[in-house]
Amino acid sequence: MEMRAAIFENIFSKNPLDLHRLRDEAFNGCPECGSHRAVTWRLLLGYLDPRPAEWPAHLAKMRSLYDQYVEEVILQPDEERQGASVEGSGGDHPLNLNPNSQWAKHFEDNETLQQIDKDCRRLCPDLNFFQQASRWPRRRQASLRHRVETGLLEAQTFGRSQFGVNTLLARPARRRNSDMFRLPEGQEAHWEVCERLLFLYTKLNPGQGYVQGMNEVLGPIYYVLASDPNPDWAAHAEPDAFFCFTSLMSEIRDHFIKELDSSQSGIQGRMRQFQARLRLLDLPLHSRLTQLGLKSEFYAFRYLTLLLSQEFRLPDLLRVWDSLLADPQRFNFLLDVCCAMLVLIRDQLLAADFSDCMRLV
């Protein structure tokens, strides 16, 4: 491990650093110690320039921009809406039927926020990290948790496509307000930070909106950046994670847009590529799954859309993502990994019936 860390430190010491060499090393796994993985992911996702000398100015600019986004998109609309209500009968109010009113927009946003809230609360349930308090809560918190806990939001079912993520993921029952774990005033859990990140991303990308499963893509990025042992990096995990997530979503966003499902870049196109790759690598296995009627929608949709985030425990997933993010032809290597997962259990799959295959994949 010390030798691997020394290799990465040598790469980071150059100005400009060798991004091709960094990709080669990261493909074989980033060191678990220090800030190596967090800095590497920032570079691989294009958030950091290969010239370390320019990082301070760039990071200051982007983090300031993020604060501006939070202020303009989340905080100011809430204040304006509350102010309009105080104006009296001539101002805006919750019963205003005008679709352009502040309150109408607020209720529309709340439908999305409630889904984000549910998804973020159950991030990585096998770890307690996301339930822990952030060491750097925002001084002026955007009161998203309060908006959900007031009870103004009613359960909604979000549909995306005929085989969307929401039909494949388990949906635990929503906890009652009285059962919610509350942190002391002035603190916020890591899942709340992710909630703010996703809500902000949704507001800034209205053409795409929020789709269930985006939380699973954000989770590993935020975890790596927020768990960095270097406080100089970890203190800014929220804005950095936002821009890294935005960069990653720009590459896979077509998977989350229903209208593009059938396109080559959409999720159906990716699943066709997966089927072709599996047929090439293991024709008998491909034929058997086809004979059983085990469509790729039943499992490969989850693999490809969520970048395997539900197939591995988080520590193992981070190692997989080292290679996925380092792949210069992202995400062709993802197809290889998905096929390898099936080939590794081919004997079990070849001997199983449909129900057992569904359990295995």
C-alpha positions, 0 to 999 in steps of 0.5 A: 500500500505504501508503494502504491501511495508513493506512485500516486504522490509522485504523479500529483507532484508534477505540474502538469501531471500525467493524466494518462499515467494516472488513468493507468494506475487508477484502473488498477485501484487507488490507494485506500489511504490519504486523499489519493482516491478523492483527488483522483476521482476529481481528476478523472471526472474532469473537475480538476485540471491536470495543472495542480498550480491552478487548483486553488483558484479553480476550487475557490471559484467553483465552491463560491459558485455552488454557494450561489446556486444554493442561495438562489435556487433553494434559500431565496425562493423560500424567503420570497414565498414566505414574504409573499404570504405575509403581504396579506390577501393581495399577495401570494398564498397557499390557495393561489390557483395561479400556476406561476405563483411562488406557492404553486412552484413550492408544492410542485418542488415538494413532490420531487423533494419527497422522493429525493428525501425517501431515497437519500434516507436509505442510502447504503443501509449497511453503513451508518455513515450517511446517518452520521452528522457531517463535520461541516454543516452549512451555517445557513442550512437550506431547510429541506428536511423541515419541508418534508417533516412538516407533513405537507408532502403526500406519498407519490408514485414516480414512474419513469419508463416501462422498466424504470429503476423505481420498478426494480428497487425495493421501497421500504415504508416511509417512517412517520415523523415521530420516528425520524431520528433527529440530530441536534439543532445546527447539525445535519446528517450526510444523507441530508447533504445528499438530499440538498445536492440532488434537489439542487441538481434537479432544479438546475436540470429541469429537462431531466429532473430527478429519477429514482436511482440517481441517489445511488450514483451520487452516494459513492462520490459523496462518500469518497470526498466526505470521508477524506482524512484531509480536512482541507478537502473533506470540508468542501465535499459538498460543492465538489461532489455536486460538480463531480456528480454533474460531470458523471451524469452528463455521461450517463444522463441518457439512461435516465431520460425516458424519451431516449430509452430506445436510442443508441445512447439510451438504456435500451441501446446499452442493454443491446450492447451488453447482450451482444458482448455476452453473446460473444463471450459466452454463447451457451450462457447467452442462449440459456438465458434467452431460452429461459426468457430472462431478459436483460431488463430484469438485471442488466438495467440495474447494473448499467443505470446504477453503475453496479452500485447495488451489486457490491458493498460500498468498500468493494464498489469503490474499487470497481469505480476506480476502474470504471472512472479510469476507463478512457472509453467510459463505459465500455469496461462496465459492459465487460464487468457486467458480463464477467459477473454472469460468466463467474456464475455460469455453471449455476445459471446453466443449471438453474430455472427462471426463478433461481436465475432471478435470485442469482443475478 
